[in-house]
Amino acid sequence: MRIVDRIAGLGIVALLTCAAPAAAQSPAPAAPAEPTWTGVTLLHDNDGLPNAGNTFRDDNYSAGLVIRLSGAFVQRARLTLPLDGVDWLVGARRLHARGGRQVHAVRVIGAAYTPNDLLSTTPVRDDRPFASLVGISVGHLSIATDERSTWTTELMVGALGLDTARQVQTLLHRTRRWMTGNAVPPDPLGWSNQISNGGEPTAGYRAAYEHLVAGDPSGAHRKHWQATAGVDGAVGYRTNVGAGLGLRIGTFTSDFWEPSSGALGAGAGSQRRPADGSRWELFAFGSARARAVGYDAILQGQFRHSVHTVQPRRLVGEWEGGVGVGVPAGPWQIQTVIGLAQGRTTEWRGAQAHPATWGSVSIAITRPRR
């Protein structure tokens, strides 16, 4: 069944990428070359960060960390070769070729998922399993010549079931106890029951399309609101397809594809220098998505035996909302985005199944260009 799910997922991604000619633009004069180095983004999700609906139980989606480096160096170092091969296979390379501006990035990713009971040394059968992911991904984002649409493809390789998550979570809990003088949170004891315990290679490919449907047009000018719609599909350790809407309001110069608002979307690198020279930003954002799930190794396990697995729900909802601030720092731009209401509906079947909520913070340091 898992193989069938993955074949179906590949078909979904191919459909998403091949459906774009209607929205793709005709060839245009060459866009400005992507700078060698455009910026770095640090992003952290954690259910212990302030957020709407937080139970402070350190369960479900416990934490995520992303370090993102962007610029043409990713392509020049040939880090994109595997991604280019998959893009060619599913037809996405011709979509990127029709775009104007191009953005490349490499990301280091870590994520941890835990049940409510961290102290049980035996599997908690009616709750989700412990699970972790460590990986590296390479992404390619192309922006249509009219700057109303973007295409993103990303290829991730990594491992499930390493001991890294236990070590990091234990360190964080001990640090918090030391700082607060409290006896909680305790050291987690159940990581030996995690999905693919001991380590198992994994991979995933994702394609996404986003379109500006209303609001101020993109460009090097000050904007006050933008509404977007998008679809995405993934195949690999997670196989699913989703669609959603997003809104940003305030006063900002960055475009809809640039802010980093959580691990679900890590931004697109360097901004352009505003026409009026002012780079101060203040905005609020929100989005909602529906997602159909075919396969999820984080819950179901992969090829290696796992002592505890659960079945995913086939339809889940996702949401995120928060605020962002951009400030100039000499030639650089610092953009901080804080997610205050992020989460998803119940994603697995079990007696203790419940929605997940978390907060996030990201800091992007880029050098605006003309």
LUMLUMMAR-461619 format. One record per residue (C-alpha): residue in one letter; x, z, y. Coordinates in pm, whole numbers, padded with zeros to 5 digits, always signed. Example, Ala and Ser with C-alpha at 12.3 -4.5 7.8 and 13.67 -1.06 7.14 Angstrom:
// LUMLUMMAR-461619
A+01230+00780-00450 S+01367+00714-00106 
// end
This chain:
// LUMLUMMAR-461619
M+00000+00000+00000 R+00285+00079+00239 I+00436-00266+00183 V+00097-00422+00255 D+00074-00215+00574 R+00415-00339+00687 I+00334-00703+00616 A+00010-00658+00810 G+00206-00496+01093 L+00445-00792+01112 G+00144-01019+01142 I+00008-00803+01425 V+00333-00822+01619 A+00361-01196+01563 L+00004-01239+01688 L+00079-01035+01999 T+00392-01230+02082 C+00253-01573+01999 A-00067-01514+02196 A+00121-01511+02526 P+00145-01880+02624 A-00183-01851+02813 A-00031-01575+03022 A+00326-01704+03024 Q+00455-01888+03327 S+00593-02240+03357 P+00971-02268+03385 A+01090-02174+03735 P+01419-02173+03922 A+01671-01936+03772 A+01610-01573+03862 P+01887-01352+04003 A+02131-01249+03734 E+02087-00902+03589 P+02360-00668+03722 T+02611-00536+03472 W+02498-00178+03524 T+02158-00087+03665 G+02105+00278+03584 V+02064+00572+03348 T+01749+00763+03254 L+01723+01105+03092 L+01383+01189+02949 H+01256+01498+02770 D+00917+01561+02606 N+00833+01914+02494 D+00513+02095+02404 G+00665+02400+02574 L+00673+02227+02913 P+00373+02289+03143 N+00085+02061+03048 A-00292+02056+03028 G-00408+02197+02695 N-00078+02361+02601 T-00106+02625+02328 F+00269+02712+02342 R+00277+02713+01959 D+00572+02475+01928 D+00383+02267+01674 N+00260+01912+01613 Y+00475+01694+01843 S+00737+01955+01925 A+00997+01766+02133 G+01152+01431+02214 L+01469+01329+02395 V+01572+00987+02526 I+01896+00880+02696 R+01861+00529+02833 L+02136+00301+02973 S+02031-00028+03128 G+02202-00341+03253 A+02344-00675+03146 F+02629-00499+02965 V+02386-00444+02675 Q+02359-00819+02620 R+02723-00896+02703 A+02836-00645+02441 R+02613-00834+02193 L+02408-00526+02120 T+02098-00744+02145 L+02192-00979+01858 P+01973-00809+01592 L+01683-00789+01838 D+01730-01154+01934 G+01706-01248+01568 V+01377-01066+01517 D+01245-01204+01848 W+01324-01555+01726 L+01150-01486+01395 V+00821-01377+01554 G+00832-01619+01850 A+00911-01371+02127 R+01236-01539+02239 R+01049-01828+02396 L+00837-01582+02593 H+01144-01404+02727 A+01294-01746+02815 R+00992-01827+03033 G+01026-01506+03232 G+01202-01459+03561 R+01392-01132+03591 Q+01539-00992+03271 V+01617-00628+03190 H+01812-00500+02888 A+01860-00141+02777 V+01995+00073+02496 R+01837+00407+02413 V+01943+00707+02206 I+01629+00874+02069 G+01551+01204+01901 A+01211+01350+01807 A+01085+01652+01614 Y+00743+01732+01462 T+00646+02068+01314 P+00343+02248+01165 N+00198+02557+01331 D+00370+02794+01086 L+00746+02775+01143 L+00829+03069+00915 S+00690+02947+00582 T+00965+02836+00344 T+00708+02655+00130 P+00511+02348+00248 V+00202+02425+00458 R-00032+02196+00265 D-00322+02195+00512 D-00100+02122+00816 R+00129+01837+00911 P+00477+01821+00756 F+00802+01892+00934 A+00954+01558+01038 S+01234+01428+01256 L+01374+01099+01378 V+01716+01018+01525 G+01789+00660+01626 I+01927+00398+01862 S+01715+00120+02005 V+01783-00195+02206 G+01514-00333+02432 H+01452-00653+02629 L+01198-00673+02910 S+01116-00998+03087 I+00912-01023+03405 A+00692-01326+03473 T+00784-01539+03772 D+00470-01427+03957 E+00562-01065+03875 R+00215-00983+03746 S+00306-00964+03376 T+00584-00827+03158 W+00687-00869+02796 T+00890-00605+02613 T+01046-00617+02267 E+01247-00337+02112 L+01433-00286+01785 M+01518+00065+01663 V+01740+00173+01374 G+01783+00535+01278 A+01725+00803+01019 L+01447+01034+00908 G+01508+01378+00763 L+01846+01476+00909 D+01931+01841+00978 T+01977+01772+01350 A+01623+01872+01446 R+01651+02212+01276 Q+01983+02282+01447 V+01854+02184+01792 Q+01523+02369+01758 T+01702+02683+01636 L+01944+02668+01928 L+01662+02624+02179 H+01462+02914+02032 R+01762+03147+02034 T+01842+03048+02392 R+01484+03115+02501 R+01486+03459+02331 W+01815+03541+02503 M+01683+03435+02843 T+01348+03616+02815 G+01440+03920+02604 N+01138+03850+02383 A+01125+03837+02004 V+00966+03492+02009 P+00997+03205+01945 P+01140+03266+01596 D+01397+03057+01417 P+01220+02780+01219 L+01256+02826+00842 G+01064+02532+00696 W+01285+02235+00779 S+01392+02197+00415 N+01038+02065+00357 Q+01062+01788+00614 I+00988+01422+00549 S+01283+01253+00373 N+01482+01576+00379 G+01855+01505+00360 G+01828+01176+00546 E+01688+00829+00491 P+01751+00511+00695 T+01456+00370+00884 A+01380+00102+01143 G+01106-00023+01369 Y+01021-00322+01589 R+00780-00312+01881 A+00637-00577+02114 A+00429-00505+02424 Y+00255-00701+02700 E+00142-00551+03033 H-00047-00719+03315 L-00123-00616+03673 V-00502-00651+03695 A-00571-00506+04042 G-00410-00344+04343 D-00107-00423+04553 P+00107-00711+04427 S+00458-00653+04298 G+00753-00711+04525 A+01002-00552+04762 H+00741-00386+04983 R+00555-00057+04999 K+00257-00027+04767 H-00030+00223+04742 W-00209+00147+04415 Q-00174-00065+04104 A-00395-00091+03795 T-00263-00241+03471 A-00384-00334+03125 G-00170-00385+02818 V-00144-00432+02443 D+00134-00345+02202 G+00210-00365+01833 A+00475-00211+01608 V+00598-00260+01252 G+00839-00045+01050 Y+00844+00331+01016 R+00531+00320+01230 T+00294+00025+01196 N+00011+00011+01449 V-00150-00182+01731 G-00283-00044+02059 A-00446-00135+02390 G-00481+00062+02710 L-00527+00088+03086 G-00306+00248+03351 L-00334+00344+03718 R-00081+00453+03980 I-00170+00564+04334 G+00034+00698+04626 T+00310+00548+04835 F+00584+00376+04637 T+00821+00079+04636 S+00890+00059+04260 D+00685-00184+04051 F+00447-00101+03767 W+00704-00162+03493 E+00974+00065+03638 P+00873+00436+03628 S+00960+00646+03322 S+00654+00844+03218 G+00737+00982+02876 A+00888+00867+02550 L+00602+00618+02510 G+00757+00417+02795 A+01107+00479+02923 G+01107+00260+03234 A+01285-00063+03308 G+01600+00016+03501 S+01707-00082+03851 Q+01458-00111+04134 R+01481-00361+04419 R+01578-00254+04767 P+01254-00230+04974 A+01207-00478+05256 D+01163-00199+05512 G+01466-00007+05388 S+01268+00309+05305 R+01302+00426+04945 W+01096+00747+04952 E+00816+00758+04694 L+00534+00992+04598 F+00269+00889+04346 A+00031+01005+04073 F-00027+00811+03751 G-00255+00812+03452 S-00317+00600+03143 A-00530+00595+02829 R-00485+00398+02505 A-00664+00345+02176 R-00443+00283+01871 A-00521+00156+01520 V-00274+00292+01265 G-00168+00113+00948 Y+00127+00327+00836 D+00317+00629+00969 A+00629+00751+00788 I+00636+01061+01010 L+00322+01174+00825 Q+00316+00976+00498 G+00684+00972+00411 Q+00889+00663+00340 F+01060+00543+00019 R+01242+00868-00055 H+01035+01146-00212 S+00900+01406+00033 V+00763+01739-00089 H+00472+01733+00156 T+00288+01439+00312 V-00053+01385+00473 Q-00270+01081+00537 P-00295+00951+00895 R-00619+00885+01076 R-00667+00513+01130 L-00780+00538+01492 V-00626+00769+01754 G-00644+00802+02131 E-00349+00864+02361 W-00331+00969+02725 E-00078+01066+02989 G-00088+01167+03353 G+00142+01320+03609 V+00331+01274+03933 G+00648+01097+04044 V+00889+01135+04333 G+01160+00891+04444 V+01436+00983+04687 P+01739+00790+04816 A+02085+00934+04751 G+02326+00712+04938 P+02333+00375+04763 W+02149+00523+04465 Q+01782+00594+04397 I+01672+00905+04208 Q+01323+00893+04060 T+01176+01200+03892 V+00856+01165+03690 I+00676+01472+03556 G+00409+01436+03288 L+00150+01713+03323 A-00120+01589+03085 Q+00015+01401+02786 G-00124+01395+02436 R-00307+01227+02153 T-00613+01296+01946 T-00587+01429+01590 E-00360+01187+01402 W-00375+01319+01045 R-00630+01450+00797 G-00612+01820+00716 A-00775+02157+00770 Q-00539+02244+01055 A-00543+01900+01215 H-00578+01919+01593 P-00486+01718+01902 A-00128+01728+02031 T-00040+01796+02393 W+00296+01814+02566 G+00470+01786+02900 S+00759+01564+03001 V+01021+01521+03268 S+01241+01218+03334 I+01516+01154+03584 A+01621+00794+03650 I+01929+00720+03860 T+01951+00355+03964 R+02116+00143+04230 P+01853-00066+04412 R+01944-00431+04461 R+01803-00720+04656 
// end
